[in-house]
């Protein structure tokens, strides 16, 4: 069939790398390479220039891209229509930057509609929104605001920043904290590009506060674990703090910025039963916890 070959061609062109394309598609690198070679051999055309570990589209390959993109979009639309045809039975793909805002909704959805299947993909905000635009997922939950006209955006949560410390941290005695307290503390920061980090750094600049030291850690879960080992403290949205006997949450004095969490879906799929039902339950489960 032609479709698997075109999938490999399209993803390799998007990524500029066969290796990365193979990871995205869940295939081996030799399989993706074989697909591209087969396509080139079948039609006696060179689709890529090979330059070391990178690949670049030839003129023929570049001309093919828009047609393949339309074909793959049609394929995704057909897939979605079939999955949504049966009343609340099928598969819903949900992408998120973390589990905290989606797991209660998923639990409620599965309990109420056991005939459905939910697949969850975790990645950063940009990856999830790109996957949604490409129709590789049906719903994206992210703290990044995106005004792309193709997307419908709803606010899912609005959480204040709190200071999370180890249970034995001296600041726990006061039961609260201020940004000024961070001048003597080790602050654990998310990776560059994280919305939580952007909000944290903005608040620190506004308060003219510089922590004693900072450590950059690339995920929420790793920061939670670092706090459990008393490596420092961190500012994070209240909704992203897991229940743990080793962690303490301290409210911050003064006016603090809030972190917004959004749920997105494609405007072209407005009214789809699976999407509308899931988003409704997601909002309900969130409201019941606040």
C-alpha positions as CSV (number, residue, x, y, z in Angstrom):
1,X,0.0,0.0,0.0
2,X,1.1,3.6,-0.7
3,X,-0.1,5.1,2.6
4,X,2.7,3.7,4.9
5,X,5.3,4.9,2.4
6,X,3.8,8.4,2.3
7,X,3.6,8.5,6.1
8,X,7.4,7.9,6.3
9,X,8.2,10.4,3.5
10,X,6.1,13.1,5.1
11,X,7.4,12.7,8.6
12,X,11.0,12.5,7.4
13,X,10.5,15.7,5.5
14,X,8.9,17.4,8.5
15,X,11.7,16.4,10.9
16,X,14.6,16.7,8.5
17,X,15.9,13.4,9.9
18,X,15.0,9.7,9.3
19,X,16.0,8.8,12.8
20,X,13.6,11.4,14.4
21,X,10.9,10.4,12.0
22,X,11.2,6.8,13.0
23,X,10.8,7.7,16.7
24,X,7.7,9.8,15.9
25,X,6.1,7.1,13.8
26,X,7.1,4.3,16.2
27,X,9.0,2.5,13.5
28,X,12.6,1.4,13.1
29,X,15.0,3.6,11.2
30,X,15.6,0.9,8.6
31,X,11.9,0.6,8.0
32,X,11.5,4.3,7.4
33,X,14.5,4.3,5.1
34,X,13.1,1.4,3.2
35,X,9.8,3.1,2.7
36,X,11.4,6.2,1.3
37,X,13.7,4.1,-1.0
38,X,10.7,2.1,-2.2
39,X,8.8,5.3,-3.0
40,X,11.8,6.6,-5.0
41,X,12.3,3.4,-6.8
42,X,8.6,2.9,-7.7
43,X,8.4,6.3,-9.4
44,X,12.1,6.7,-10.4
45,X,12.5,10.0,-8.6
46,X,14.8,11.3,-5.9
47,X,12.8,12.8,-3.1
48,X,15.7,13.8,-0.7
49,X,19.2,15.0,-0.8
50,X,21.3,13.1,1.8
51,X,23.8,15.3,3.6
52,X,25.4,13.4,6.4
53,X,22.9,12.7,9.1
54,X,20.4,15.3,7.7
55,X,18.1,15.1,4.7
56,X,16.7,17.9,2.5
57,X,13.8,17.8,0.1
58,X,14.6,17.8,-3.6
59,X,12.4,20.0,-5.9
60,X,10.3,16.9,-6.6
61,X,10.0,16.1,-2.9
62,X,9.0,19.7,-2.0
63,X,6.3,19.6,-4.8
64,X,4.9,16.4,-3.4
65,X,4.6,17.7,0.2
66,X,1.3,19.7,0.0
67,X,-0.5,16.8,-1.8
68,X,0.7,14.3,0.8
69,X,-0.3,16.6,3.6
70,X,-3.9,16.9,2.2
71,X,-4.0,13.1,1.7
72,X,-2.9,12.4,5.3
73,X,-5.3,15.0,6.7
74,X,-8.2,13.3,4.8
75,X,-7.0,10.0,6.3
76,X,-7.1,11.5,9.8
77,X,-10.5,13.0,9.2
78,X,-11.9,9.6,8.1
79,X,-10.4,7.9,11.1
80,X,-11.9,10.5,13.5
81,X,-15.3,10.3,11.8
82,X,-15.3,6.5,12.2
83,X,-14.2,6.7,15.8
84,X,-16.9,9.3,16.5
85,X,-19.7,7.5,14.6
86,X,-20.6,5.1,17.3
87,X,-22.2,6.8,20.3
88,X,-19.4,7.2,22.8
89,X,-17.5,4.1,21.7
90,X,-14.1,4.4,20.2
91,X,-10.7,5.9,20.9
92,X,-10.0,9.4,22.1
93,X,-6.4,10.7,21.9
94,X,-5.5,13.3,24.6
95,X,-2.2,15.2,24.7
96,X,-1.1,17.0,27.8
97,X,2.0,18.6,29.4
98,X,1.4,16.7,32.6
99,X,-1.1,14.4,34.3
100,X,-2.5,16.7,37.0
101,X,-5.3,18.4,35.2
102,X,-6.5,15.5,33.0
103,X,-6.4,12.3,35.2
104,X,-9.6,13.1,37.2
105,X,-11.4,13.7,33.9
106,X,-10.1,10.5,32.3
107,X,-11.1,8.5,35.4
108,X,-14.6,10.0,35.3
109,X,-15.0,9.4,31.6
110,X,-13.8,5.8,31.7
111,X,-16.2,5.1,34.6
112,X,-19.2,6.6,32.8
113,X,-18.3,5.3,29.3
114,X,-16.4,2.0,29.6
115,X,-16.8,1.2,25.9
116,X,-14.4,4.1,25.1
117,X,-10.6,3.9,25.0
118,X,-8.4,6.8,25.9
119,X,-4.8,7.2,24.8
120,X,-2.7,9.8,26.6
121,X,0.4,11.4,25.1
122,X,2.7,13.5,27.3
123,X,5.0,16.2,25.9
124,X,5.8,19.9,26.1
125,X,3.2,22.5,25.1
126,X,4.5,23.1,21.6
127,X,4.7,19.4,20.8
128,X,1.1,18.9,22.0
129,X,-0.3,21.8,20.1
130,X,1.5,20.8,16.9
131,X,0.2,17.3,17.3
132,X,-3.4,18.7,17.6
133,X,-3.0,20.9,14.5
134,X,-1.8,17.8,12.6
135,X,-4.8,15.8,13.9
136,X,-2.5,13.3,15.6
137,X,-4.4,13.9,18.9
138,X,-8.0,15.0,19.4
139,X,-7.5,17.2,22.5
140,X,-4.6,19.1,23.9
141,X,-4.2,20.4,27.5
142,X,-1.5,23.0,28.0
143,X,-0.6,26.1,30.0
144,X,0.6,27.9,26.8
145,X,-1.9,30.3,25.2
146,X,-2.1,29.8,21.5
147,X,-4.4,32.1,19.3
148,X,-4.2,29.9,16.2
149,X,-7.5,30.5,14.5
150,X,-7.8,26.7,13.7
151,X,-8.0,26.0,17.4
152,X,-10.8,26.4,20.0
153,X,-9.5,27.3,23.4
154,X,-11.3,27.0,26.8
155,X,-9.8,27.8,30.2
156,X,-9.7,24.7,32.3
157,X,-8.0,26.0,35.5
158,X,-6.5,29.0,37.1
159,X,-4.1,28.2,39.9
160,X,-2.1,30.5,42.1
161,X,1.7,29.9,42.5
162,X,2.7,28.4,45.8
163,X,6.1,27.6,47.3
164,X,6.7,23.9,47.6
165,X,9.3,22.8,50.2
166,X,10.5,19.7,52.1
167,X,8.5,18.9,55.1
168,X,11.4,19.8,57.4
169,X,12.2,23.1,55.7
170,X,12.6,26.0,58.2
171,X,10.0,28.0,56.3
172,X,7.3,25.5,57.2
173,X,7.3,26.9,60.8
174,X,5.7,30.2,59.6
175,X,3.1,28.4,57.5
176,X,3.6,30.9,54.6
177,X,6.4,32.5,52.6
178,X,7.2,35.5,50.5
179,X,9.3,35.9,47.4
180,X,11.9,37.8,49.5
181,X,12.5,34.5,51.4
182,X,14.0,33.0,48.2
183,X,17.0,35.3,48.5
184,X,18.5,32.8,50.9
185,X,17.2,29.6,49.2
186,X,18.1,27.2,46.4
187,X,15.3,27.6,43.8
188,X,14.5,24.6,41.5
189,X,13.5,25.8,38.1
190,X,11.8,24.1,35.1
191,X,13.6,24.0,31.8
192,X,13.8,27.0,29.5
193,X,10.5,27.4,27.6
194,X,8.4,26.1,30.5
195,X,5.4,28.4,31.2
196,X,5.9,27.8,35.0
197,X,9.4,29.0,34.6
198,X,8.4,32.1,32.7
199,X,5.8,33.0,35.3
200,X,8.3,32.4,38.1
201,X,11.0,34.5,36.5
202,X,8.6,37.3,35.8
203,X,7.4,37.3,39.5
204,X,11.0,37.4,40.7
205,X,11.9,40.3,38.4
206,X,8.9,42.3,39.5
207,X,9.8,41.7,43.2
208,X,13.5,42.4,42.5
209,X,14.4,39.1,44.1
210,X,17.4,36.9,43.1
211,X,17.5,33.4,44.8
212,X,20.8,32.4,46.4
213,X,21.2,29.6,43.9
214,X,19.2,28.0,41.2
215,X,19.1,24.5,39.7
216,X,17.4,23.7,36.4
217,X,15.5,20.5,36.3
218,X,13.7,19.3,33.2
219,X,10.3,18.0,34.5
220,X,7.7,18.6,37.2
221,X,8.2,15.0,38.5
222,X,12.0,15.5,38.8
223,X,11.4,18.7,40.7
224,X,9.0,16.9,43.1
225,X,11.6,14.2,43.7
226,X,14.4,16.8,44.2
227,X,12.3,18.6,46.9
228,X,11.7,15.2,48.6
229,X,15.5,14.9,48.8
230,X,15.6,18.4,50.3
231,X,17.7,19.8,47.4
232,X,15.7,23.1,47.3
233,X,12.3,24.6,46.9
234,X,10.2,25.5,43.9
235,X,7.3,27.8,42.8
236,X,4.6,25.9,41.0
237,X,0.8,26.1,40.4
238,X,-1.1,24.7,43.3
239,X,-2.8,22.1,41.1
240,X,0.5,20.5,40.1
241,X,1.6,19.6,43.6
242,X,1.2,15.9,44.2
243,X,0.0,14.5,47.5
244,X,3.1,13.5,49.4
245,X,4.1,13.3,53.1
246,X,7.5,14.7,52.2
247,X,6.2,17.9,50.6
248,X,4.7,21.0,52.2
249,X,2.8,23.8,50.3
250,X,3.2,27.3,51.5
251,X,1.0,30.1,50.3
252,X,2.8,33.2,49.1
253,X,2.2,36.6,50.6
254,X,1.3,39.5,48.3
255,X,-0.3,39.5,44.9
256,X,1.1,36.6,42.9
257,X,0.6,35.8,39.2
258,X,-1.7,32.9,38.4
259,X,-1.0,30.0,36.0
260,X,-3.8,29.3,33.5
261,X,-4.4,25.8,32.0
262,X,-6.2,25.6,28.7
263,X,-7.9,22.8,26.8
264,X,-7.8,22.9,23.0
265,X,-9.5,21.1,20.1
266,X,-9.8,21.8,16.4
267,X,-12.6,24.1,15.4
268,X,-13.3,21.8,12.4
269,X,-14.3,19.2,14.9
270,X,-16.6,21.3,17.0
271,X,-19.7,19.3,18.0
272,X,-17.9,15.9,17.9
273,X,-19.6,13.8,20.5
274,X,-16.4,12.2,22.0
275,X,-14.6,15.6,22.3
276,X,-17.6,17.5,23.7
277,X,-18.4,14.8,26.3
278,X,-14.8,14.5,27.5
279,X,-14.2,18.2,27.8
280,X,-17.5,18.5,29.8
281,X,-16.4,15.8,32.2
282,X,-12.9,17.4,32.4
283,X,-14.4,20.7,33.5
284,X,-16.8,19.0,35.9
285,X,-14.1,17.0,37.6
286,X,-11.9,20.0,37.9
287,X,-14.8,22.1,39.5
288,X,-15.5,19.3,42.0
289,X,-12.0,19.5,43.3
290,X,-12.0,23.3,43.8
